[in-house]
C-alpha cells in the first residue's frame, strides 16, 4: 500500500514553467516505476511521462518531449515533473501513478492551468 499526493499545480502564463511533486508515503517507491498522466475535462486521461525504478530511464509523450522532465529523489520518496515552455493545451489535472508489482496506485491530482 502506498499513498501519493501531488502538489505544485496552479495558474501560469504560456511560456512559463511549473514544477509538480508527487510525494509517496506508506512504503518506499525507490524501485517503483512512476508515471505522470493528465486529464482535461471531458477527455480521457493521457500518458505524459514515465521513469523506471530499475535503471532511471525515462520516456515522454511526443507532445511534451523536450519541454517536460521527470525525475525522482529517493531520499525524499518523491517524483517530480518539471514543465517548461508551457502551452494552453497543457491545461489539465495532472496525476502521478506508481507501479508496484502488478498493482497501480494513483494520486488525487493537481490542477495546472496555462493562460494564453
C-alpha positions in Angstrom: 0.0 0.0 0.0 1.3 3.4 -1.0 -0.3 6.9 -0.8 0.5 9.5 -3.4 -0.1 13.2 -3.0 0.5 15.6 -5.9 1.3 19.3 -5.4 2.7 22.3 -7.2 -0.1 23.0 -9.6 -1.5 26.4 -10.3 -2.0 29.1 -12.8 0.8 30.1 -15.1 1.2 32.1 -18.3 2.0 30.5 -21.6 5.7 30.1 -21.9 6.2 29.8 -18.2 7.4 26.9 -16.0 6.0 24.9 -13.2 7.3 22.0 -11.1 5.0 19.3 -9.9 5.7 17.0 -6.9 4.4 13.6 -6.1 5.1 12.6 -2.5 4.7 9.0 -1.6 4.1 7.5 1.8 3.3 4.1 3.3 6.2 2.4 1.5 9.3 3.3 -0.5 8.9 3.9 -4.2 12.7 3.6 -4.8 12.3 0.6 -7.1 8.8 1.5 -8.5 8.1 2.6 -12.0 6.5 6.1 -11.7 4.3 7.8 -14.3 2.6 11.2 -14.8 -0.7 11.4 -16.6 -3.0 14.3 -17.3 -6.7 14.7 -18.0 -8.7 17.7 -19.3 -12.5 17.9 -18.7 -14.4 15.6 -21.0 -11.3 13.9 -22.2 -9.5 10.7 -21.4 -6.5 10.5 -19.1 -3.4 10.7 -21.2 0.1 9.5 -20.6 2.7 12.2 -20.1 6.0 10.7 -18.8 7.4 7.7 -17.1 10.6 6.9 -15.2 12.0 3.4 -14.5 12.6 2.2 -11.0 15.3 -0.1 -12.3 17.7 2.0 -14.4 16.3 5.5 -14.1 15.4 5.7 -17.8 12.6 8.0 -18.8 10.1 8.3 -21.7 7.8 11.1 -22.8 4.7 11.7 -24.8 5.6 13.4 -28.1 3.5 16.5 -27.1 5.8 17.2 -24.1 9.1 15.9 -25.3 11.8 18.5 -24.9 9.7 20.6 -22.6 9.0 18.3 -19.6 11.4 16.4 -17.4 10.5 13.6 -15.0 12.9 12.9 -12.1 13.0 11.4 -8.6 14.5 12.0 -5.2 14.6 8.6 -3.5 15.7 10.1 -0.2 12.5 12.1 -0.2 10.4 9.3 -1.7 9.2 11.9 -4.2 8.8 12.1 -8.0 8.9 15.4 -9.9 7.7 16.7 -13.2 9.5 19.9 -14.4 7.3 21.6 -17.0 8.8 24.3 -19.2 7.6 26.3 -22.2 4.0 25.7 -21.1 1.2 25.9 -23.6 -2.6 26.4 -23.1 -3.1 22.8 -24.3 -1.1 21.6 -21.3 -4.0 22.7 -19.1 -5.3 19.6 -17.2 -5.4 17.8 -13.9 -2.0 16.1 -13.5 -1.9 12.7 -11.8 1.1 10.6 -10.7 1.0 6.8 -10.7 3.1 4.2 -9.0 3.6 0.7 -10.4 4.3 -1.8 -7.6 4.3 -5.4 -8.8 1.0 -5.9 -10.7 -0.8 -3.0 -8.9 -1.2 0.6 -9.9 -1.7 3.4 -7.4 -3.0 6.9 -8.3 -2.8 10.2 -6.6 -5.7 12.6 -6.4 -4.2 15.0 -8.9 -3.2 18.7 -9.1 -4.7 21.3 -11.4 -2.5 23.0 -13.9 -3.9 26.0 -15.8 -1.9 27.7 -18.6 -3.3 31.0 -19.7 -2.9 32.4 -23.2 
